[in-house]
Amino acid sequence: MKKYITSSSNKLIKDLIKLKNNKEERFLIEGKDLLDLAYLNNLLEMVITTEDDDEFNNVETIIVPKFILEKLSNNKSVQPYIGVSRLPKVSSKLGDKLVYLDGVQDPGNVGTIIRTALAFSYDGVILSKDSASLTNSKVIQSTKGALFSIPLSNQVSLKELKEQGYMIIVTSLEDSINYLKTPKFDKFVLVLGNEGQGVKKENIELADTVVRIEMGNIDSLNVAVAGGILMNHYRG
Amino acid sequence: MKKYITSSSNKLIKDLIKLKNNKEERFLIEGKDLLDLAYLNNLLEMVITTEDDDEFNNVETIIVPKFILEKLSNNKSVQPYIGVSRLPKVSSKLGDKLVYLDGVQDPGNVGTIIRTALAFSYDGVILSKDSASLTNSKVIQSTKGALFSIPLSNQVSLKELKEQGYMIIVTSLEDSINYLKTPKFDKFVLVLGNEGQGVKKENIELADTVVRIEMGNIDSLNVAVAGGILMNHYRG
């Protein structure tokens, strides 16, 4: 399934350029490692490459000159493979250990939290609509491939999760207790808030427990660091 | 101590532009919050601003048109204050709880680790020469002001610290034990390694204990997240 394209005014190339920084279900990924992961998870739809090889069998492969890859890339030094990938489907049945991102906006933080959730065997990461998009290229890069290996969704509200019987653990500096003094739960959602504003008031009101990490000199931790400490604690 | 400059070919402005992304002792900081912190710590040497006010008494203040601030800024939307700051002096006597960054290269990671070290009351962060520079604008931004409140140095080797009686705790995925099974120490250095390569072999050889964080699905944590979990544990 190979095809050769040498003009950047080709309609397919123009459509691909539109996928750069898009917010849709299909998105571009860069670098062979990420393409391998998407391929293994049956999520790779197309390969655009300067290499005339058969690395990705059964996937439509477009051979292009380097300048076209450069047009598609978000990086300064373009890698020889760019892919079009889909997001993993979220099954209607979510697992018992979830992380909920309530307006986490820095793409690096969102990606790092997804990576940590996978490392600590969480069952999924739910993102509020005002969190950074899963198809943002910096989110994808920061997940280091975890994106393809853990269920992700931006279609579930915290209220719905509470109705499904999840214990809601919210992080907040105010009216909270030291997380080390809280029990662990079998079925829970750990809620991490926006970098500046924290968790939204309506979500704090859903909390079964509101926790904080004790600090010394300043009450300030990066949300991915705080999230990592709490995910590590509650994973059981 | 006010001065008005309206030309970007002015020699002072040209010298300031050279400070952008410099690797020297003096560096540019942006935004009133950071300038306030530098001022409080007696590290602010000069203010360049579009505001004709007396916010920073006793500090040389240069009033400029907005286009000159834009030439000095690393941000797309420039803030009305840019400052020239020095790094805090490191006293020859370091405290008992230190973090050592062995080739940590992502500026966001370096800044986040410095911020976490301050929050968890560490006494200082030491950076190897091949770590991201303390005067990199992204490092400064990620510290969220912690830069001015915790001793930092890139002039001390891990070998010297060992000779000074610090217990050396190195993080590594190989030949390591679960950090939860290690004792805590009164005087120690927690060593965090490069994002891809980990801690250098010669530094692993200096270790008194080599630790890892147990993971489930993938052996992969962001270094600032891993550092946060371990700093939180060992702070005692």
Chai-1 contact restraints between the chains, C-beta under 6 A:
chainA,res_idxA,chainB,res_idxB,connection_type,confidence,min_distance_angstrom,max_distance_angstrom,comment,restraint_id
A,T112,B,N222,contact,1.0,0.0,6.0,A-B,restraint_1
A,T116,B,V225,contact,1.0,0.0,6.0,A-B,restraint_2
A,L118,B,N217,contact,1.0,0.0,6.0,A-B,restraint_3
A,L118,B,I218,contact,1.0,0.0,6.0,A-B,restraint_4
A,A119,B,M215,contact,1.0,0.0,6.0,A-B,restraint_5
A,A119,B,I218,contact,1.0,0.0,6.0,A-B,restraint_6
A,A119,B,S220,contact,1.0,0.0,6.0,A-B,restraint_7
A,A119,B,L221,contact,1.0,0.0,6.0,A-B,restraint_8
A,S121,B,G216,contact,1.0,0.0,6.0,A-B,restraint_9
A,S121,B,N217,contact,1.0,0.0,6.0,A-B,restraint_10
A,K144,B,S220,contact,1.0,0.0,6.0,A-B,restraint_11
A,M215,B,A119,contact,1.0,0.0,6.0,A-B,restraint_12
A,G216,B,S121,contact,1.0,0.0,6.0,A-B,restraint_13
A,N217,B,L118,contact,1.0,0.0,6.0,A-B,restraint_14
A,N217,B,S121,contact,1.0,0.0,6.0,A-B,restraint_15
A,I218,B,L118,contact,1.0,0.0,6.0,A-B,restraint_16
A,I218,B,A119,contact,1.0,0.0,6.0,A-B,restraint_17
A,S220,B,A119,contact,1.0,0.0,6.0,A-B,restraint_18
A,S220,B,K144,contact,1.0,0.0,6.0,A-B,restraint_19
A,L221,B,A119,contact,1.0,0.0,6.0,A-B,restraint_20
A,N222,B,T112,contact,1.0,0.0,6.0,A-B,restraint_21
A,A224,B,V225,contact,1.0,0.0,6.0,A-B,restraint_22
A,V225,B,T116,contact,1.0,0.0,6.0,A-B,restraint_23
A,V225,B,A224,contact,1.0,0.0,6.0,A-B,restraint_24
A,V225,B,V225,contact,1.0,0.0,6.0,A-B,restraint_25
A,V225,B,G228,contact,1.0,0.0,6.0,A-B,restraint_26
A,G228,B,V225,contact,1.0,0.0,6.0,A-B,restraint_27
A,G228,B,G228,contact,1.0,0.0,6.0,A-B,restraint_28
A,G228,B,I229,contact,1.0,0.0,6.0,A-B,restraint_29
A,I229,B,G228,contact,1.0,0.0,6.0,A-B,restraint_30
A,I229,B,I229,contact,1.0,0.0,6.0,A-B,restraint_31
A,I229,B,N232,contact,1.0,0.0,6.0,A-B,restraint_32
A,N232,B,I229,contact,1.0,0.0,6.0,A-B,restraint_33
